[in-house]
Amino acid sequence: MNYIQFAKTFQGVPTFSIADIEKYFPGYERENLLNWQKKGVLQRIRNGWYRLSGENQALEQAYYIANKIYAPSYISLESALAHYAWIPEGVFTFTSVSTLKTNVFDTPIGRFRYSTVKPSLFFGYKILITDGRGIKMAEPEKALLDFLYFHPNVRATTDFESYRFNLSQMRSDLNIEKLNGYATLFNIPALSKRLSTFIHILKHD
């Protein structure tokens, strides 16, 4: 395996694993990966996951990477809220929900943060297709509920205002019936109460 063959194989792939490398280059020498990292042509994202240096770093690629390097997971919380243009965009931390333990990875392309939910709450995401690849992204309603679930101190009108929510966009995007239906699956009275407060703000602001 030489670098030209390697780069040609994985060109345009946002991230690939040791298993992917072994699939195309069985019996390869792992020392090559270390040498290519030292030369700056290969980046290690986390243990077992890599990307070619200089590849596209668009948000969609980062979302795909987030899904892959810690699975199962889907994009949610602040990243999903920004994706829907509900809060001002921020790209320094990519936030996801996972059934695995809470974790944070600092990588060459940014910080990836994962918040844990029990398996029964791992729902409400859709698949976005970008460049032929699927990205698991929370639906608008689930993104909001995940946010409220992990931010229990956000309960008063002033708390919501501090996040500078784009209420007009949220009114356009949200399906209130679906939102309330998803909320019942959480079965958390305090969460439902805070959601009611937010819906009141949404309808009367």
NUDREN-422313 format. One record per residue (C-alpha): residue in three letters; residue number from 0; x, y, z. Coordinates in nm, 4 decimals. Example, Ala and Ser with C-alpha at 12.3 -4.5 7.8 and 13.67 -1.06 7.14 Angstrom:
  residuo  num         u         v         w
      ALA    0    1.2300   -0.4500    0.7800
      SER    1    1.3670   -0.1060    0.7140
END
This chain:
  residuo  num         u         v         w
      MET    0    0.0000    0.0000    0.0000
      ASN    1    0.1460    0.3354   -0.1000
      TYR    2    0.0035    0.6751   -0.0182
      ILE    3   -0.1142    0.7495   -0.3728
      GLN    4   -0.3282    0.4355   -0.3738
      PHE    5   -0.4485    0.5062   -0.0222
      ALA    6   -0.5449    0.8682   -0.0948
      LYS    7   -0.7202    0.7737   -0.4167
      THR    8   -0.9273    0.5152   -0.2302
      PHE    9   -1.0413    0.7496    0.0455
      GLN   10   -1.0550    1.0800   -0.1416
      GLY   11   -1.3812    1.2566   -0.0626
      VAL   12   -1.4639    1.0277    0.2294
      PRO   13   -1.5239    1.2426    0.5411
      THR   14   -1.3879    0.9757    0.7753
      PHE   15   -1.2868    0.6121    0.7561
      SER   16   -1.2016    0.3447    1.0095
      ILE   17   -0.9330    0.0843    1.0562
      ALA   18   -1.1920   -0.1682    0.9358
      ASP   19   -1.2411    0.0331    0.6172
      ILE   20   -0.8652    0.0404    0.5565
      GLU   21   -0.8361   -0.3349    0.6121
      LYS   22   -1.1221   -0.3911    0.3680
      TYR   23   -0.9335   -0.2245    0.0836
      PHE   24   -0.5775   -0.3012    0.1935
      PRO   25   -0.5729   -0.6322    0.3829
      GLY   26   -0.2494   -0.6912    0.5675
      TYR   27   -0.1391   -0.3270    0.5417
      GLU   28    0.1384   -0.1974    0.7693
      ARG   29    0.0000    0.0252    1.0441
      GLU   30    0.3313    0.2066    1.0639
      ASN   31    0.2309    0.3740    0.7380
      LEU   32   -0.0525    0.5507    0.9194
      LEU   33    0.1882    0.6929    1.1772
      ASN   34    0.4304    0.8083    0.9110
      TRP   35    0.1551    0.9780    0.7099
      GLN   36    0.0305    1.1543    1.0233
      LYS   37    0.3826    1.2835    1.0886
      LYS   38    0.4004    1.4102    0.7306
      GLY   39    0.0690    1.5919    0.7792
      VAL   40   -0.1212    1.4146    0.5017
      LEU   41   -0.3379    1.2036    0.7341
      GLN   42   -0.5326    1.3120    1.0426
      ARG   43   -0.6423    1.0887    1.3288
      ILE   44   -0.9823    1.1985    1.4506
      ARG   45   -0.9998    0.9512    1.7384
      ASN   46   -0.8795    0.5987    1.8025
      GLY   47   -0.9494    0.3940    1.4922
      TRP   48   -1.0868    0.6809    1.2815
      TYR   49   -0.9018    0.8924    1.0249
      ARG   50   -0.9440    1.1441    0.7439
      LEU   51   -0.7214    1.2761    0.4686
      SER   52   -0.5740    1.6179    0.5442
      GLY   53   -0.7130    1.8990    0.3322
      GLU   54   -1.0517    1.7366    0.2737
      ASN   55   -1.3705    1.9413    0.2704
      GLN   56   -1.4661    2.0619    0.6191
      ALA   57   -1.8258    2.1652    0.5481
      LEU   58   -2.0780    2.1217    0.8275
      GLU   59   -2.2360    1.8215    0.6590
      GLN   60   -1.9037    1.6380    0.6620
      ALA   61   -1.8603    1.7144    1.0310
      TYR   62   -2.2106    1.5856    1.1037
      TYR   63   -2.1312    1.2648    0.9181
      ILE   64   -1.8106    1.2277    1.1174
      ALA   65   -2.0032    1.2827    1.4409
      ASN   66   -2.2400    0.9989    1.3513
      LYS   67   -1.9577    0.7646    1.2616
      ILE   68   -1.6951    0.8042    1.5333
      TYR   69   -1.9381    0.7385    1.8211
      ALA   70   -2.2323    0.5219    1.7247
      PRO   71   -2.5189    0.4974    1.7687
      SER   72   -2.5710    0.8720    1.7769
      TYR   73   -2.7545    1.1494    1.5966
      ILE   74   -2.6984    1.5252    1.5685
      SER   75   -2.9136    1.7158    1.8169
      LEU   76   -2.9130    1.9900    2.0817
      GLU   77   -2.7335    2.3121    1.9804
      SER   78   -2.6019    2.1746    1.6510
      ALA   79   -2.9497    2.0712    1.5385
      LEU   80   -3.1023    2.3982    1.6607
      ALA   81   -2.8436    2.5881    1.4551
      HIS   82   -2.9063    2.3581    1.1571
      TYR   83   -3.2715    2.4638    1.1611
      ALA   84   -3.1690    2.8306    1.2050
      TRP   85   -3.3411    2.8427    1.5439
      ILE   86   -3.0380    2.9815    1.7256
      PRO   87   -2.7343    3.1729    1.5976
      GLU   88   -2.5009    2.9323    1.4252
      GLY   89   -2.2006    2.7981    1.6149
      VAL   90   -1.9672    2.5384    1.4675
      PHE   91   -1.6955    2.4916    1.7274
      THR   92   -1.8701    2.2067    1.9107
      PHE   93   -2.0754    1.9445    1.7308
      THR   94   -2.3447    1.8157    1.9662
      SER   95   -2.5085    1.4744    1.9478
      VAL   96   -2.7251    1.2384    2.1484
      SER   97   -2.6192    0.8778    2.2016
      THR   98   -2.7101    0.5695    2.4025
      LEU   99   -2.3400    0.5339    2.4862
      LYS  100   -2.1861    0.7104    2.7854
      THR  101   -2.1437    1.0875    2.7773
      ASN  102   -1.8205    1.1731    2.6002
      VAL  103   -1.6217    1.4546    2.4385
      PHE  104   -1.3593    1.4264    2.1650
      ASP  105   -1.1295    1.7129    2.0741
      THR  106   -1.0176    1.6611    1.7149
      PRO  107   -0.8338    1.8504    1.4406
      ILE  108   -1.1688    1.9629    1.2989
      GLY  109   -1.3466    2.0574    1.6204
      ARG  110   -1.4980    1.9266    1.9416
      PHE  111   -1.7554    1.6485    1.9312
      ARG  112   -1.9785    1.6212    2.2378
      TYR  113   -2.2190    1.3337    2.3063
      SER  114   -2.4936    1.3392    2.5688
      THR  115   -2.6456    1.0140    2.6901
      VAL  116   -3.0101    0.9139    2.6708
      LYS  117   -3.1632    0.5818    2.7613
      PRO  118   -3.2514    0.3622    2.4624
      SER  119   -3.6233    0.4404    2.4899
      LEU  120   -3.5466    0.8084    2.4160
      PHE  121   -3.3255    0.7351    2.1164
      PHE  122   -3.5826    0.8267    1.8522
      GLY  123   -3.7071    1.1213    1.6513
      TYR  124   -3.4261    1.1588    1.4000
      LYS  125   -3.4284    1.1566    1.0207
      ILE  126   -3.1687    1.0716    0.7578
      LEU  127   -3.0295    1.3620    0.5555
      ILE  128   -2.8598    1.2550    0.2333
      THR  129   -2.5507    1.4572    0.1418
      ASP  130   -2.3088    1.3466   -0.1293
      GLY  131   -2.4749    1.0072   -0.1231
      ARG  132   -2.4138    0.9604    0.2505
      GLY  133   -2.6738    0.9510    0.5245
      ILE  134   -2.6579    1.1805    0.8271
      LYS  135   -2.8733    1.1144    1.1335
      MET  136   -3.0241    1.4494    1.2352
      ALA  137   -3.2830    1.5110    1.5052
      GLU  138   -3.6231    1.6166    1.3782
      PRO  139   -3.7128    1.9731    1.4816
      GLU  140   -3.9469    1.8549    1.7553
      LYS  141   -3.6976    1.6075    1.9004
      ALA  142   -3.4127    1.8601    1.8864
      LEU  143   -3.6158    2.0978    2.1028
      LEU  144   -3.7125    1.8250    2.3496
      ASP  145   -3.3547    1.6996    2.3741
      PHE  146   -3.2462    2.0560    2.4437
      LEU  147   -3.5027    2.0964    2.7234
      TYR  148   -3.4145    1.7537    2.8630
      PHE  149   -3.0459    1.8406    2.8967
      HIS  150   -3.1043    2.2014    3.0092
      PRO  151   -3.3387    2.1631    3.3092
      ASN  152   -3.2602    2.5149    3.4295
      VAL  153   -3.4187    2.6656    3.1191
      ARG  154   -3.7686    2.7164    3.2504
      ALA  155   -3.8616    3.0875    3.2603
      THR  156   -3.9243    3.3308    2.9765
      THR  157   -3.5956    3.5100    3.0476
      ASP  158   -3.4087    3.1776    3.0267
      PHE  159   -3.5450    3.1113    2.6803
      GLU  160   -3.4730    3.4677    2.5705
      SER  161   -3.1045    3.4265    2.6612
      TYR  162   -3.0684    3.1675    2.3823
      ARG  163   -3.1998    3.4133    2.1213
      PHE  164   -3.4386    3.1631    1.9674
      ASN  165   -3.5659    3.2532    1.6200
      LEU  166   -3.9319    3.2239    1.7148
      SER  167   -4.0708    3.3045    1.3722
      GLN  168   -3.8669    3.0235    1.2158
      MET  169   -3.9705    2.7858    1.4921
      ARG  170   -4.3372    2.8640    1.4355
      SER  171   -4.2887    2.7751    1.0712
      ASP  172   -4.1008    2.4514    1.1383
      LEU  173   -4.2616    2.2960    1.4447
      ASN  174   -4.5459    2.0476    1.4373
      ILE  175   -4.7047    2.1110    1.7777
      GLU  176   -4.9034    1.7864    1.7690
      LYS  177   -4.5872    1.5856    1.7038
      LEU  178   -4.4008    1.7891    1.9649
      ASN  179   -4.6570    1.7081    2.2337
      GLY  180   -4.6694    1.3445    2.1238
      TYR  181   -4.2937    1.3090    2.1564
      ALA  182   -4.3070    1.4831    2.4948
      THR  183   -4.5410    1.2153    2.6322
      LEU  184   -4.2781    0.9521    2.5462
      PHE  185   -4.0315    1.1254    2.7789
      ASN  186   -4.2873    1.0931    3.0603
      ILE  187   -4.1194    1.3672    3.2658
      PRO  188   -4.3721    1.6114    3.4209
      ALA  189   -4.1105    1.8826    3.4782
      LEU  190   -4.0070    1.8649    3.1129
      SER  191   -4.3683    1.8859    2.9974
      LYS  192   -4.4199    2.1912    3.2165
      ARG  193   -4.1189    2.3704    3.0688
      LEU  194   -4.2336    2.2755    2.7205
      SER  195   -4.5742    2.4300    2.7935
      THR  196   -4.3995    2.7499    2.8978
      PHE  197   -4.2081    2.7575    2.5733
      ILE  198   -4.5164    2.6853    2.3596
      HIS  199   -4.6907    2.9764    2.5342
      ILE  200   -4.3963    3.2030    2.4431
      LEU  201   -4.4042    3.0703    2.0879
      LYS  202   -4.7750    3.1476    2.0469
      HIS  203   -4.7873    3.4829    2.2230
      ASP  204   -4.4548    3.6538    2.1627
END
